[in-house]
Amino acid sequence: MKVIKAFLYFILGIIALFCILVFICAFHPEVSEKIADILYRGKNEESLPASAEDAAKAPADILPEAGSDIPGAAEADGIVAVIHPEGYTPPGREGIVIPETLAGRNGYEPIREESEQLEEAAAELIRNQLGFGSTGDGLSFDARFYPYYAMLDEKGQHLYRQIYANAQDLYAAFAPVEEVKAGQLRNVFCAVYNDHPELFWLDTSYAYKYTQNGECVEIDLQFNRTAQNLDSAAQAFSENASLIVSAAQNLDSDYEKEKYVHDALIEKVSYNLGAEMNQSAYSALVNGQTVCAGYARAFQYLQQQLGIPCYYCTGFAGESHAWNITMLEDGYYNVDTTWDDTDGGNYDYFNKTDSDYRSTHIRQELSIYLPPCNGQRYREEEQPVQEEISLRSLSDIGMTEEGVLTSLEEYYNDCYSQIITGGSGEFTFFNVVEGDELLKQCDTAYRTDAYIQGYMEAAVLAVGAKNWEIYFDVEALEGHRYLIVHNVSVSP
């Protein structure tokens, strides 16, 4: 009897809790919305990995089944992301080091979305009254120029065409032409936005309305102020772009055209974090003031007009950042016009490989599925012109080949030994390291204080001291070797 009685009390308790929950939801609809959001939207918004690190850990079960029509593809939430044979290998954030002169030179804003959950009656009313607008049927997009479109499955591409066509027609509110969940819709909207810099009036945010089961029943596009007088804005946009395109189009090669566009943008545009409509190509080409997103959108548009495949790439470079991937005859290259627009302009971030960008840029969002950048022919084509300097050799500084350090571990060990030898007080020691990569590692060690654990702390303790100061100078030697002179003060 006691067991049955306890069970009945348990059932009554559950019923009481349920009644309380119903009562709360009746007088506080926002509570029921949050509950539905947890139960439904969370399941439907498992879209593609949001970061390069997450993408690298994508589970094997998203790979296509045997016999898939698209070889080497991964599928999730309406996306069929083509995984290129060479692959893009994402670096970890811990290895990112942004030069001080470029810190804060970003400004990219990720796509934003607003949502509203509807009762079934309200959703049904929208289904009956809201049309599709322009469906985009009959449109086609070449994967060489519109890679994000190629990432979508058939239904995703149908929605992509619809969103593109309605954006062209300034048709803001419409019902999706395909059944779509929230996560799928975000991927499709991002694909349209990333592929089409010419839609400069399309804002980086959109809204949607959905039912309790996560089905989107209404899509609402948002436009910036240029949509109020689009004919005039489009004319200004076209005229400014044509000045650059017409000057570049008769050059002999795609590389020369690309370089001309790069240089023309740097001359025309100024970086301004507060620039109006700074996520659009319009801000760069017409207003002449923008952030990284505007530089990249303008570069993408001008390259497209010249018949050169060029993609909008988003990710992390100390902060959210945007740059470009462009295709020349021997492969793909990274281009960051924002970071090249420094005093006098240069080519430090022009036509670089993923390896070159590994310490400064990480792709994120859908951009992780863009082609890897491994082109070599134009990687070092343009370098700042420098006055020819006669570099010293190893013999000039009294060093032999055996004394050259070739790894960070060797460098740490040598510094430790020389501090032990020098003891307390002020003294100078030097060593020579081999190659640009090792010099960069040494520089990173001092910027991040990794050198302290690497050698300094142990060396100072070994000589019976507690405090130190260190300054160093670097001199380039012949054969990509570098003399590092350390000025050290070690005290109790």
C-alpha positions as a printed NumPy array, in Angstrom:
array([[  0.   ,   0.   ,   0.   ],
       [  2.807,   2.415,   0.878],
       [  4.351,   1.956,  -2.569],
       [  1.04 ,   2.6  ,  -4.355],
       [  0.349,   5.612,  -2.157],
       [  3.784,   7.092,  -2.907],
       [  3.29 ,   6.523,  -6.633],
       [ -0.093,   8.323,  -6.536],
       [  1.505,  11.272,  -4.726],
       [  4.194,  11.369,  -7.433],
       [  1.559,  11.441, -10.207],
       [ -0.386,  14.195,  -8.42 ],
       [  2.841,  16.196,  -8.085],
       [  3.532,  15.933, -11.823],
       [ -0.03 ,  17.026, -12.635],
       [  0.271,  19.979, -10.252],
       [  3.549,  21.106, -11.829],
       [  2.042,  20.818, -15.318],
       [ -0.969,  22.924, -14.267],
       [  1.334,  25.585, -12.826],
       [  3.361,  25.643, -16.055],
       [  0.192,  26.02 , -18.153],
       [ -0.977,  28.851, -15.9  ],
       [  2.372,  30.659, -16.217],
       [  2.435,  30.268, -20.011],
       [ -1.114,  31.591, -20.288],
       [ -0.215,  34.863, -18.597],
       [  3.382,  35.085, -19.789],
       [  3.626,  34.131, -23.514],
       [  7.333,  34.903, -23.566],
       [  7.89 ,  31.872, -21.317],
       [  6.211,  29.524, -23.77 ],
       [  8.203,  31.087, -26.603],
       [ 11.463,  30.372, -24.781],
       [ 10.399,  26.805, -24.064],
       [  9.525,  26.258, -27.724],
       [ 12.773,  27.867, -28.733],
       [ 14.673,  25.326, -26.644],
       [ 12.625,  22.344, -27.809],
       [ 12.49 ,  23.15 , -31.503],
       [ 14.792,  25.863, -32.761],
       [ 17.82 ,  24.431, -31.052],
       [ 17.325,  21.254, -33.06 ],
       [ 16.882,  23.059, -36.319],
       [ 19.734,  25.538, -36.093],
       [ 22.554,  23.022, -36.181],
       [ 24.033,  24.625, -39.252],
       [ 27.54 ,  24.462, -40.601],
       [ 30.378,  24.962, -38.108],
       [ 30.614,  28.618, -37.089],
       [ 34.394,  28.67 , -36.889],
       [ 37.347,  27.188, -38.662],
       [ 38.267,  25.257, -35.519],
       [ 34.762,  23.74 , -35.332],
       [ 34.85 ,  22.909, -39.017],
       [ 38.102,  21.045, -38.582],
       [ 36.369,  18.855, -35.993],
       [ 33.257,  18.165, -38.114],
       [ 31.999,  14.632, -37.426],
       [ 32.469,  11.957, -40.034],
       [ 28.725,  11.31 , -40.254],
       [ 28.175,  14.519, -42.256],
       [ 30.117,  13.053, -45.159],
       [ 28.035,  11.876, -48.128],
       [ 26.84 ,   8.334, -48.442],
       [ 28.391,   6.078, -51.036],
       [ 27.192,   7.01 , -54.489],
       [ 26.708,  10.699, -53.702],
       [ 26.45 ,  12.836, -56.815],
       [ 28.988,  15.301, -55.429],
       [ 32.349,  13.708, -54.677],
       [ 34.217,  15.015, -51.667],
       [ 31.231,  16.827, -50.175],
       [ 29.91 ,  17.404, -46.67 ],
       [ 26.177,  18.032, -46.143],
       [ 24.433,  19.841, -43.304],
       [ 21.313,  22.047, -43.093],
       [ 20.787,  22.523, -46.8  ],
       [ 24.475,  22.975, -47.523],
       [ 26.524,  20.706, -49.72 ],
       [ 29.969,  22.107, -49.04 ],
       [ 32.551,  20.98 , -51.557],
       [ 35.682,  19.912, -49.707],
       [ 38.601,  20.667, -51.995],
       [ 41.157,  17.888, -52.413],
       [ 44.048,  19.862, -50.907],
       [ 41.891,  21.083, -48.017],
       [ 42.016,  24.29 , -45.988],
       [ 43.824,  23.641, -42.709],
       [ 42.693,  26.156, -40.074],
       [ 45.3  ,  27.54 , -37.666],
       [ 44.509,  27.878, -33.97 ],
       [ 43.756,  31.291, -32.517],
       [ 46.618,  30.933, -30.076],
       [ 49.043,  31.317, -32.999],
       [ 47.503,  34.528, -34.334],
       [ 49.745,  37.573, -33.93 ],
       [ 48.542,  40.885, -35.392],
       [ 51.186,  43.512, -36.223],
       [ 50.762,  46.604, -34.033],
       [ 50.353,  48.852, -37.08 ],
       [ 47.307,  46.818, -38.168],
       [ 45.618,  46.195, -34.816],
       [ 41.954,  47.2  , -34.992],
       [ 41.985,  47.558, -38.77 ],
       [ 38.971,  45.307, -39.2  ],
       [ 35.259,  46.148, -38.943],
       [ 33.493,  43.183, -40.538],
       [ 30.025,  42.548, -39.058],
       [ 28.662,  38.98 , -39.26 ],
       [ 25.156,  38.419, -40.578],
       [ 22.497,  39.243, -37.979],
       [ 19.012,  37.776, -37.765],
       [ 15.792,  38.569, -35.9  ],
       [ 13.041,  36.034, -35.347],
       [  9.435,  35.894, -34.205],
       [  7.526,  32.77 , -33.25 ],
       [  3.917,  32.63 , -34.404],
       [  0.865,  30.776, -33.189],
       [ -0.423,  28.332, -35.782],
       [ -3.423,  30.526, -36.634],
       [ -1.188,  33.509, -37.416],
       [  1.165,  31.302, -39.424],
       [ -1.721,  29.919, -41.457],
       [ -2.908,  33.449, -42.21 ],
       [  0.535,  34.324, -43.582],
       [  0.58 ,  31.156, -45.681],
       [ -2.735,  32.144, -47.234],
       [ -1.957,  35.822, -47.827],
       [  1.794,  36.222, -48.399],
       [  3.135,  35.373, -51.827],
       [  6.559,  34.242, -52.977],
       [  7.425,  37.55 , -54.64 ],
       [ 10.029,  36.868, -57.341],
       [ 11.023,  33.203, -57.327],
       [ 14.153,  33.641, -59.437],
       [ 13.177,  30.693, -61.617],
       [ 15.344,  30.637, -64.719],
       [ 18.341,  32.271, -63.062],
       [ 21.675,  30.441, -63.045],
       [ 24.963,  31.157, -61.266],
       [ 28.366,  29.956, -62.446],
       [ 30.2  ,  28.184, -59.604],
       [ 33.508,  29.76 , -60.702],
       [ 32.164,  33.196, -59.78 ],
       [ 29.505,  32.283, -57.208],
       [ 31.018,  29.536, -55.016],
       [ 28.562,  29.971, -52.148],
       [ 25.677,  29.112, -54.481],
       [ 27.508,  25.906, -55.394],
       [ 27.665,  24.974, -51.693],
       [ 23.878,  24.644, -51.48 ],
       [ 21.735,  21.617, -52.217],
       [ 18.912,  21.851, -54.762],
       [ 16.346,  23.303, -52.346],
       [ 18.913,  25.717, -50.947],
       [ 19.734,  26.945, -54.445],
       [ 16.009,  27.492, -55.127],
       [ 15.739,  29.658, -52.007],
       [ 18.985,  31.434, -52.958],
       [ 17.515,  32.385, -56.349],
       [ 14.332,  33.608, -54.655],
       [ 16.183,  35.772, -52.119],
       [ 18.453,  37.168, -54.84 ],
       [ 15.518,  37.998, -57.138],
       [ 13.486,  39.643, -54.366],
       [ 16.5  ,  41.678, -53.294],
       [ 16.885,  42.837, -56.902],
       [ 13.208,  43.85 , -56.98 ],
       [ 13.278,  45.46 , -53.505],
       [ 10.576,  43.003, -52.457],
       [ 11.145,  42.831, -48.718],
       [  8.605,  40.354, -47.293],
       [  7.772,  37.002, -48.876],
       [  7.034,  33.374, -48.112],
       [  9.898,  30.915, -48.709],
       [  9.49 ,  28.989, -51.942],
       [ 10.849,  25.867, -50.218],
       [ 10.248,  24.479, -46.754],
       [ 13.114,  25.769, -44.655],
       [ 14.265,  25.774, -41.033],
       [ 16.053,  28.612, -39.27 ],
       [ 19.593,  27.226, -39.569],
       [ 19.124,  26.418, -43.243],
       [ 17.784,  29.907, -43.94 ],
       [ 20.829,  31.535, -42.37 ],
       [ 23.178,  29.515, -44.571],
       [ 21.233,  30.439, -47.702],
       [ 21.05 ,  34.144, -46.857],
       [ 24.797,  34.217, -46.126],
       [ 25.454,  32.513, -49.464],
       [ 23.464,  35.161, -51.364],
       [ 25.079,  38.026, -49.482],
       [ 28.638,  36.717, -49.87 ],
       [ 28.296,  36.034, -53.599],
       [ 26.754,  39.355, -54.661],
       [ 28.537,  42.622, -53.809],
       [ 26.444,  44.342, -56.489],
       [ 23.449,  44.121, -54.104],
       [ 24.943,  47.047, -52.169],
       [ 21.5  ,  48.062, -50.84 ],
       [ 20.978,  44.684, -49.11 ],
       [ 21.71 ,  44.985, -45.397],
       [ 23.68 ,  42.447, -43.375],
       [ 20.599,  41.543, -41.345],
       [ 17.281,  39.882, -42.074],
       [ 14.255,  38.681, -40.111],
       [ 11.988,  35.659, -40.258],
       [  8.829,  34.327, -38.653],
       [  8.467,  30.699, -37.706],
       [  6.085,  28.192, -36.169],
       [  6.544,  26.011, -33.1  ],
       [  8.062,  23.227, -35.169],
       [ 10.728,  25.598, -36.507],
       [  9.264,  26.045, -40.007],
       [  9.899,  29.506, -41.485],
       [  6.74 ,  31.028, -42.962],
       [  7.972,  34.552, -43.741],
       [ 11.317,  36.055, -44.758],
       [ 11.939,  39.794, -44.36 ],
       [ 14.892,  41.409, -46.12 ],
       [ 16.293,  44.707, -44.904],
       [ 17.723,  47.442, -47.135],
       [ 19.932,  50.46 , -46.434],
       [ 19.102,  54.031, -47.395],
       [ 20.26 ,  53.694, -51.018],
       [ 17.126,  51.628, -51.681],
       [ 15.058,  54.831, -51.314],
       [ 16.5  ,  56.171, -54.575],
       [ 18.087,  53.094, -56.081],
       [ 18.316,  54.343, -59.669],
       [ 20.47 ,  57.299, -58.637],
       [ 22.586,  55.198, -56.261],
       [ 23.101,  52.486, -58.885],
       [ 24.238,  55.073, -61.426],
       [ 26.806,  56.522, -58.996],
       [ 27.985,  53.021, -58.133],
       [ 28.343,  52.011, -61.784],
       [ 30.136,  55.214, -62.789],
       [ 32.733,  54.931, -60.019],
       [ 33.325,  51.245, -60.686],
       [ 33.621,  51.825, -64.443],
       [ 36.469,  54.299, -63.962],
       [ 38.587,  51.498, -62.521],
       [ 37.3  ,  48.667, -64.711],
       [ 37.757,  50.551, -67.984],
       [ 41.345,  51.413, -67.094],
       [ 42.16 ,  47.835, -66.132],
       [ 40.347,  45.817, -68.789],
       [ 42.89 ,  46.38 , -71.568],
       [ 45.869,  45.216, -69.523],
       [ 47.564,  42.066, -70.759],
       [ 46.932,  39.568, -67.958],
       [ 44.542,  38.83 , -65.107],
       [ 47.402,  39.468, -62.717],
       [ 48.023,  42.954, -64.095],
       [ 44.294,  43.701, -63.903],
       [ 44.145,  42.425, -60.336],
       [ 47.14 ,  44.535, -59.305],
       [ 45.621,  47.626, -60.919],
       [ 42.368,  47.128, -58.987],
       [ 44.3  ,  46.581, -55.757],
       [ 46.308,  49.776, -56.237],
       [ 43.3  ,  51.823, -57.408],
       [ 41.277,  50.899, -54.307],
       [ 44.158,  51.773, -51.998],
       [ 44.48 ,  55.161, -53.701],
       [ 40.731,  55.843, -53.701],
       [ 39.583,  54.546, -50.309],
       [ 40.348,  55.564, -46.727],
       [ 39.8  ,  53.318, -43.719],
       [ 37.094,  54.733, -41.424],
       [ 35.435,  52.591, -38.773],
       [ 32.517,  55.031, -38.593],
       [ 31.866,  55.152, -42.344],
       [ 28.244,  54.922, -43.452],
       [ 27.1  ,  51.587, -44.933],
       [ 30.626,  50.306, -44.33 ],
       [ 29.744,  46.656, -45.008],
       [ 28.938,  47.449, -48.648],
       [ 30.944,  47.974, -51.831],
       [ 29.076,  51.278, -52.197],
       [ 30.846,  52.741, -49.162],
       [ 34.217,  52.138, -50.832],
       [ 33.497,  52.912, -54.47 ],
       [ 31.155,  55.892, -54.019],
       [ 31.806,  57.306, -50.56 ],
       [ 35.534,  56.48 , -50.49 ],
       [ 35.445,  55.561, -46.789],
       [ 34.906,  52.086, -45.385],
       [ 36.204,  49.183, -43.285],
       [ 37.578,  45.776, -44.259],
       [ 34.18 ,  44.515, -45.456],
       [ 33.783,  47.451, -47.852],
       [ 37.317,  47.046, -49.245],
       [ 36.728,  43.325, -49.809],
       [ 33.258,  43.764, -51.351],
       [ 34.56 ,  46.425, -53.733],
       [ 37.587,  44.327, -54.727],
       [ 35.299,  41.334, -55.317],
       [ 32.906,  43.344, -57.497],
       [ 35.636,  44.932, -59.641],
       [ 37.34 ,  41.575, -60.178],
       [ 34.028,  40.024, -61.204],
       [ 33.483,  42.819, -63.718],
       [ 36.894,  42.029, -65.201],
       [ 36.026,  38.333, -65.526],
       [ 38.359,  37.232, -62.716],
       [ 36.852,  34.868, -60.116],
       [ 37.109,  36.569, -56.74 ],
       [ 35.422,  35.585, -53.485],
       [ 34.425,  37.351, -50.278],
       [ 36.164,  35.619, -47.374],
       [ 35.268,  36.222, -43.723],
       [ 36.929,  35.161, -40.515],
       [ 39.136,  36.24 , -37.627],
       [ 42.257,  38.422, -37.644],
       [ 42.464,  39.677, -34.092],
       [ 38.804,  40.649, -34.524],
       [ 36.101,  39.77 , -37.06 ],
       [ 37.621,  40.49 , -40.463],
       [ 36.982,  40.215, -44.203],
       [ 39.354,  39.819, -47.13 ],
       [ 39.362,  38.151, -50.575],
       [ 40.344,  34.975, -52.355],
       [ 41.129,  35.474, -56.032],
       [ 41.865,  32.979, -58.787],
       [ 44.743,  33.387, -61.233],
       [ 45.924,  30.844, -63.804],
       [ 48.048,  28.779, -61.416],
       [ 45.698,  28.711, -58.429],
       [ 44.094,  30.73 , -55.66 ],
       [ 45.55 ,  33.549, -53.575],
       [ 44.569,  35.547, -50.479],
       [ 44.354,  39.327, -50.884],
       [ 43.765,  41.813, -48.052],
       [ 43.492,  45.321, -49.49 ],
       [ 42.532,  46.748, -46.088],
       [ 45.838,  45.733, -44.536],
       [ 47.777,  46.795, -47.627],
       [ 46.27 ,  50.301, -47.371],
       [ 48.958,  51.629, -45.06 ],
       [ 51.213,  54.639, -45.508],
       [ 52.229,  54.681, -49.142],
       [ 50.508,  51.369, -49.897],
       [ 52.339,  48.061, -50.179],
       [ 51.893,  44.378, -51.029],
       [ 52.482,  42.666, -47.688],
       [ 49.105,  40.887, -47.885],
       [ 48.705,  40.71 , -51.662],
       [ 48.552,  37.312, -53.403],
       [ 49.569,  35.207, -50.42 ],
       [ 49.056,  31.535, -49.623],
       [ 47.142,  30.098, -46.68 ],
       [ 50.527,  29.317, -45.158],
       [ 51.513,  32.993, -45.455],
       [ 48.27 ,  34.007, -43.731],
       [ 48.469,  31.318, -41.063],
       [ 49.765,  33.623, -38.33 ],
       [ 47.292,  36.447, -39.008],
       [ 44.039,  35.171, -40.604],
       [ 41.584,  32.348, -39.832],
       [ 38.645,  31.605, -42.118],
       [ 35.252,  31.126, -40.448],
       [ 31.575,  30.59 , -41.328],
       [ 30.95 ,  29.379, -44.886],
       [ 34.336,  30.708, -46.013],
       [ 36.05 ,  27.605, -44.641],
       [ 34.668,  25.803, -47.708],
       [ 36.262,  28.151, -50.241],
       [ 39.246,  26.764, -52.182],
       [ 42.604,  26.578, -50.402],
       [ 45.134,  29.183, -51.51 ],
       [ 48.33 ,  27.554, -52.722],
       [ 49.253,  29.627, -55.785],
       [ 52.971,  30.349, -56.126],
       [ 53.675,  32.154, -59.391],
       [ 52.417,  35.561, -58.209],
       [ 53.132,  35.163, -54.503],
       [ 56.26 ,  37.321, -54.452],
       [ 55.681,  39.203, -57.703],
       [ 55.2  ,  42.556, -56.02 ],
       [ 57.415,  43.604, -53.133],
       [ 58.179,  47.093, -51.869],
       [ 61.149,  48.557, -53.713],
       [ 64.021,  48.827, -51.264],
       [ 67.394,  50.466, -51.537],
       [ 70.032,  47.839, -52.122],
       [ 71.966,  47.198, -48.903],
       [ 75.171,  45.231, -48.504],
       [ 74.519,  42.613, -45.814],
       [ 77.232,  41.282, -43.52 ],
       [ 78.278,  37.632, -43.641],
       [ 78.927,  35.181, -40.801],
       [ 82.667,  35.746, -41.094],
       [ 82.158,  39.511, -40.789],
       [ 80.737,  39.02 , -37.28 ],
       [ 83.132,  36.236, -36.293],
       [ 80.58 ,  33.414, -36.47 ],
       [ 80.961,  29.98 , -38.08 ],
       [ 78.314,  27.793, -39.678],
       [ 78.315,  25.524, -36.615],
       [ 77.117,  28.382, -34.433],
       [ 73.955,  29.134, -36.459],
       [ 70.748,  28.191, -34.597],
       [ 68.052,  26.412, -36.594],
       [ 65.182,  25.884, -34.127],
       [ 63.433,  27.743, -31.316],
       [ 64.612,  25.086, -28.848],
       [ 68.24 ,  25.677, -29.866],
       [ 67.698,  29.43 , -29.507],
       [ 66.268,  29.034, -25.976],
       [ 69.143,  26.732, -24.934],
       [ 71.757,  29.146, -26.283],
       [ 70.191,  32.139, -24.511],
       [ 70.013,  30.154, -21.255],
       [ 73.698,  29.222, -21.484],
       [ 74.799,  32.772, -22.231],
       [ 72.84 ,  34.229, -19.305],
       [ 74.386,  31.613, -16.978],
       [ 77.792,  32.7  , -18.271],
       [ 77.013,  36.401, -17.877],
       [ 75.567,  36.041, -14.359],
       [ 74.149,  39.06 , -12.514],
       [ 74.55 ,  42.63 , -13.729],
       [ 74.326,  44.243, -17.161],
       [ 75.813,  42.5  , -20.172],
       [ 75.303,  41.827, -23.898],
       [ 75.233,  38.581, -25.808],
       [ 74.305,  37.638, -29.35 ],
       [ 73.364,  34.665, -31.516],
       [ 72.429,  34.006, -35.14 ],
       [ 69.209,  32.297, -36.245],
       [ 68.49 ,  30.645, -39.591],
       [ 65.571,  31.779, -41.756],
       [ 62.542,  34.064, -41.686],
       [ 60.295,  31.496, -39.992],
       [ 62.565,  31.057, -36.967],
       [ 62.967,  34.839, -36.661],
       [ 59.162,  35.123, -36.648],
       [ 58.954,  32.467, -33.913],
       [ 61.471,  34.379, -31.805],
       [ 59.54 ,  37.609, -32.328],
       [ 56.309,  35.888, -31.289],
       [ 57.996,  34.494, -28.179],
       [ 58.876,  38.01 , -27.002],
       [ 55.528,  39.519, -27.974],
       [ 53.61 ,  36.865, -26.028],
       [ 56.122,  36.509, -23.169],
       [ 56.613,  32.834, -24.064],
       [ 60.378,  33.409, -23.777],
       [ 60.   ,  33.709, -19.973],
       [ 59.067,  30.065, -19.608],
       [ 61.228,  29.161, -22.596],
       [ 64.532,  30.145, -20.954],
       [ 64.586,  33.396, -18.983],
       [ 62.916,  32.357, -15.726],
       [ 65.113,  29.267, -15.301],
       [ 68.286,  31.173, -16.235],
       [ 67.65 ,  34.007, -13.782],
       [ 66.921,  31.553, -10.951],
       [ 70.083,  29.606, -11.805],
       [ 72.245,  32.698, -11.217],
       [ 70.46 ,  33.464,  -7.938],
       [ 68.553,  36.509,  -9.167],
       [ 64.869,  37.439,  -9.36 ],
       [ 64.535,  40.403, -11.694],
       [ 65.576,  41.127, -15.239],
       [ 65.163,  43.469, -18.176],
       [ 65.951,  42.559, -21.759],
       [ 66.148,  44.536, -24.988],
       [ 67.295,  43.247, -28.329],
       [ 68.178,  44.408, -31.829],
       [ 67.994,  42.382, -35.031],
       [ 70.293,  42.707, -38.031],
       [ 69.703,  40.895, -41.322],
       [ 72.717,  38.946, -42.573],
       [ 73.48 ,  37.25 , -45.873],
       [ 71.527,  34.107, -46.713],
       [ 68.334,  34.883, -44.718],
       [ 70.142,  34.725, -41.392],
       [ 69.647,  37.17 , -38.552],
       [ 71.945,  38.471, -35.837],
       [ 70.045,  38.995, -32.558],
       [ 71.863,  41.204, -30.057],
       [ 70.497,  40.938, -26.471],
       [ 71.076,  43.685, -23.886],
       [ 70.326,  42.149, -20.508],
       [ 70.13 ,  43.412, -16.927],
       [ 69.827,  40.724, -14.21 ],
       [ 69.485,  41.734, -10.554],
       [ 68.596,  40.168,  -7.145]])
